[in-house]
Amino acid sequence: MIRTLVLASLLLTGCSSAGAPSPAASSTTPSDKSAASACTRVVLDIEAKAPPINDVGTAVRAIESTDPGVREAGQRLGSVAKEAGELWVKDDPTVDKGPTEQRVAEARQDLLTACTNLFGEYPWPFTRTPAPTPSR
């Protein structure tokens, strides 16, 4: 856990906001695979109400994107995920985690907006659909 936070911190501080323009994506295979991965992950995290620790990997993928909007949203998400991860590790019952959780939700939404700007409305053709839930 600590190694993940350190890695995320190093990746976030080493990222620049300069980058190449986003290449055009085909309908089923996007040319920006980092953005596609980050976008897929953020949708799944939002739907699953996943803990903020999942956002570290999503942010890393977004930061590697060639799209400036996705990259910047990934940097914001990474920063907030790092903060949330530190709170999670400390597990101090006297700390109100609500404001941090709200910032995580906003950062996820910002990344989803950047993804929508890049790929159009969800669902995207490249997004894997989850396995069907067995009936009871």
Salt bridges, closest charged atoms under 4 A:
ASP55 OD1 - ARG108 NE 2.92
GLU83 OE2 - ARG103 NH2 2.40
GLU86 OE2 - LYS82 NZ 3.16
ASP91 OD1 - LYS97 NZ 3.52
ASP110 OD2 - ARG76 NE 3.68
